[in-house]
Amino acid sequence: MEQKKLAIIATKGSLDWAYPPFILASTAAALGYEVQIFFTFYGLQLLKKQPELEVTPLGNPGMPMPMGMDKWFPVMGLALPGMQGLMTSMMKQKMKDKGVASIEELRELCQEAEVKFVACQMTVDLFDLDTADFIDGVEYAGAAAFFEFAGESDICLYV
């Protein structure tokens, strides 16, 4: 029987959007899938050795807010200076309290499970990113190279 394949395209560079590609990839790898994640545009932030990821409360209206803030705190209030940092701190603390692994831990778990990380070379060039800022083990390729894998995958996800 041929090994199943999962292809993931990661385009978001925020804390809340960093979890899905790594959780899905590590789970699929544990289930025996061959997995590749193609990081493009803002998703490249997830490959940084020292990621500085924050939550995006304005970009995700479905995010449950602490203390029922989504019911009484106007959306514009979330744009106040320092609010994004506060929300990020609260989210990180909640994750720690609930025993959720960090992004760094999940990335390492994926790499140990042989999940292939592919950084979009065009985006790296476009944003003048320094590949020395990225973790080890990342491959660099264009979309065409990723499609060779994705075209044969059983599941392809865009997150």
C-alpha positions, 0 to 999 in steps of 0.5 A: 500500500502506498503511503498517504500524503498531506500537503499544507500551504501556510500563509499566515504569520500570526500566533493564532494561525501558526498552530494549525499547520504544525498540529495538522502536520505532526498528527498526519506524520504520526499517522504515517502520512508523508507531509510537506508544508509550503510556507509562503508570504507571511507564513515564512514568519513561522520558520524564524529561529526567534518568531515574534508572533502575536494574535490577530484579534481584529483579523479573526472575529470568531476569536473568543475573548476573555471576560466576555469582551467580545460582548461588551468591548467594541471592535475598535477598542482592540485597535488601541495601542498595546491591545494586541500585545496584551491579547498575545500575552493572555493567549500565551498564558492560556496555552501554557496553563492548558499545556499546549505546546509552543510553536517552537516545540511543535516545529521540532516535533514536525521535523523529528517526524520528517515533515518537510518544510519548504520555504517559497523562494520567490517570497524570500526574495520579494521581502529580502528575507535573510535565510540565516534567520530561519531554522535549520532543515528548511528547503527553498523552492518555488511553487512549481516544486511544491505542486509536484508533491501537492499534485500527488497528495491525498489531502491538500490544505490551505491555512 
